[in-house]
Amino acid sequence: MSDDTTSHATNQDLLARLKHLAQPLVDSLDSRLRDQIDHRVDERVDASLSSRLSVIERAIADLDRAIKELEARFDTTN
């Protein structure tokens, strides 16, 4: 084997070992980032749903009041 081939094989071996040693750290960071992203997305979805739900609740309350007013008018005319 020439020195270049031995050097290349040594570099490849060192690179493989480094990847093997670093993989748990990369996996851990990936998991943490995924959890943070999931948490932030959940917060945004909750805030958006809460906002939309409050609009719907107000609309239902308005409709309820309008129905009660109509019922009261109907009761007084009959």
Phi and psi restraints in degrees (value plus and minus 20) as a CYANA .aco file:
   2 SER   PHI    -104.8   -64.8
   2 SER   PSI     147.8   187.8
   3 ASP   PHI     -83.6   -43.6
   3 ASP   PSI     -55.9   -15.9
   4 ASP   PHI     -84.6   -44.6
   4 ASP   PSI     -61.7   -21.7
   5 THR   PHI     -87.4   -47.4
   5 THR   PSI     -62.4   -22.4
   6 THR   PHI     -85.3   -45.3
   6 THR   PSI     -61.8   -21.8
   7 SER   PHI     -84.0   -44.0
   7 SER   PSI     -62.5   -22.5
   8 HIS   PHI     -83.7   -43.7
   8 HIS   PSI     -63.5   -23.5
   9 ALA   PHI     -84.3   -44.3
   9 ALA   PSI     -59.7   -19.7
  10 THR   PHI     -85.6   -45.6
  10 THR   PSI     -63.2   -23.2
  11 ASN   PHI     -81.5   -41.5
  11 ASN   PSI     -63.4   -23.4
  12 GLN   PHI     -83.9   -43.9
  12 GLN   PSI     -60.5   -20.5
  13 ASP   PHI     -84.7   -44.7
  13 ASP   PSI     -63.8   -23.8
  14 LEU   PHI     -84.8   -44.8
  14 LEU   PSI     -60.6   -20.6
  15 LEU   PHI     -83.2   -43.2
  15 LEU   PSI     -63.0   -23.0
  16 ALA   PHI     -83.4   -43.4
  16 ALA   PSI     -61.8   -21.8
  17 ARG   PHI     -85.3   -45.3
  17 ARG   PSI     -62.0   -22.0
  18 LEU   PHI     -82.3   -42.3
  18 LEU   PSI     -64.7   -24.7
  19 LYS   PHI     -80.7   -40.7
  19 LYS   PSI     -61.8   -21.8
  20 HIS   PHI     -83.6   -43.6
  20 HIS   PSI     -61.1   -21.1
  21 LEU   PHI     -92.2   -52.2
  21 LEU   PSI     -54.4   -14.4
  22 ALA   PHI    -104.1   -64.1
  22 ALA   PSI     -37.9     2.1
  23 GLN   PHI     -77.6   -37.6
  23 GLN   PSI     -63.8   -23.8
  24 PRO   PHI     -81.1   -41.1
  24 PRO   PSI     -57.9   -17.9
  25 LEU   PHI     -85.1   -45.1
  25 LEU   PSI     -64.2   -24.2
  26 VAL   PHI     -82.7   -42.7
  26 VAL   PSI     -63.7   -23.7
  27 ASP   PHI     -82.0   -42.0
  27 ASP   PSI     -61.4   -21.4
  28 SER   PHI     -84.8   -44.8
  28 SER   PSI     -66.2   -26.2
  29 LEU   PHI     -82.5   -42.5
  29 LEU   PSI     -61.9   -21.9
  30 ASP   PHI     -80.9   -40.9
  30 ASP   PSI     -63.2   -23.2
  31 SER   PHI     -84.5   -44.5
  31 SER   PSI     -64.2   -24.2
  32 ARG   PHI     -82.4   -42.4
  32 ARG   PSI     -65.2   -25.2
  33 LEU   PHI     -82.6   -42.6
  33 LEU   PSI     -62.5   -22.5
  34 ARG   PHI     -81.3   -41.3
  34 ARG   PSI     -62.5   -22.5
  35 ASP   PHI     -82.8   -42.8
  35 ASP   PSI     -63.2   -23.2
  36 GLN   PHI     -83.7   -43.7
  36 GLN   PSI     -63.1   -23.1
  37 ILE   PHI     -84.5   -44.5
  37 ILE   PSI     -64.8   -24.8
  38 ASP   PHI     -79.7   -39.7
  38 ASP   PSI     -62.4   -22.4
  39 HIS   PHI     -83.6   -43.6
  39 HIS   PSI     -64.2   -24.2
  40 ARG   PHI     -86.2   -46.2
  40 ARG   PSI     -60.1   -20.1
  41 VAL   PHI     -84.2   -44.2
  41 VAL   PSI     -63.5   -23.5
  42 ASP   PHI     -79.0   -39.0
  42 ASP   PSI     -62.7   -22.7
  43 GLU   PHI     -81.9   -41.9
  43 GLU   PSI     -63.8   -23.8
  44 ARG   PHI     -85.7   -45.7
  44 ARG   PSI     -62.0   -22.0
  45 VAL   PHI     -83.7   -43.7
  45 VAL   PSI     -64.5   -24.5
  46 ASP   PHI     -80.3   -40.3
  46 ASP   PSI     -63.3   -23.3
  47 ALA   PHI     -84.6   -44.6
  47 ALA   PSI     -62.5   -22.5
  48 SER   PHI     -85.2   -45.2
  48 SER   PSI     -64.8   -24.8
  49 LEU   PHI     -85.0   -45.0
  49 LEU   PSI     -59.3   -19.3
  50 SER   PHI     -82.5   -42.5
  50 SER   PSI     -63.4   -23.4
  51 SER   PHI     -82.7   -42.7
  51 SER   PSI     -66.8   -26.8
  52 ARG   PHI     -87.5   -47.5
  52 ARG   PSI     -57.3   -17.3
  53 LEU   PHI     -85.0   -45.0
  53 LEU   PSI     -58.2   -18.2
  54 SER   PHI     -84.9   -44.9
  54 SER   PSI     -55.7   -15.7
  55 VAL   PHI     -84.9   -44.9
  55 VAL   PSI     -63.5   -23.5
  56 ILE   PHI     -85.1   -45.1
  56 ILE   PSI     -61.6   -21.6
  57 GLU   PHI     -82.1   -42.1
  57 GLU   PSI     -60.7   -20.7
  58 ARG   PHI     -84.6   -44.6
  58 ARG   PSI     -60.3   -20.3
  59 ALA   PHI     -84.6   -44.6
  59 ALA   PSI     -60.3   -20.3
  60 ILE   PHI     -84.5   -44.5
  60 ILE   PSI     -62.0   -22.0
  61 ALA   PHI     -82.4   -42.4
  61 ALA   PSI     -61.8   -21.8
  62 ASP   PHI     -82.4   -42.4
  62 ASP   PSI     -64.0   -24.0
  63 LEU   PHI     -83.4   -43.4
  63 LEU   PSI     -60.5   -20.5
  64 ASP   PHI     -80.9   -40.9
  64 ASP   PSI     -64.9   -24.9
  65 ARG   PHI     -82.9   -42.9
  65 ARG   PSI     -62.1   -22.1
  66 ALA   PHI     -83.8   -43.8
  66 ALA   PSI     -60.9   -20.9
  67 ILE   PHI     -84.5   -44.5
  67 ILE   PSI     -62.9   -22.9
  68 LYS   PHI     -82.9   -42.9
  68 LYS   PSI     -59.3   -19.3
  69 GLU   PHI     -84.1   -44.1
  69 GLU   PSI     -62.8   -22.8
  70 LEU   PHI     -84.9   -44.9
  70 LEU   PSI     -60.7   -20.7
  71 GLU   PHI     -83.5   -43.5
  71 GLU   PSI     -61.0   -21.0
  72 ALA   PHI     -84.6   -44.6
  72 ALA   PSI     -62.2   -22.2
  73 ARG   PHI     -83.5   -43.5
  73 ARG   PSI     -62.1   -22.1
  74 PHE   PHI     -84.1   -44.1
  74 PHE   PSI     -60.3   -20.3
  75 ASP   PHI     -85.3   -45.3
  75 ASP   PSI     -55.2   -15.2
  76 THR   PHI     -97.7   -57.7
  76 THR   PSI     -45.5    -5.5
  77 THR   PHI    -104.4   -64.4
  77 THR   PSI     -37.9     2.1
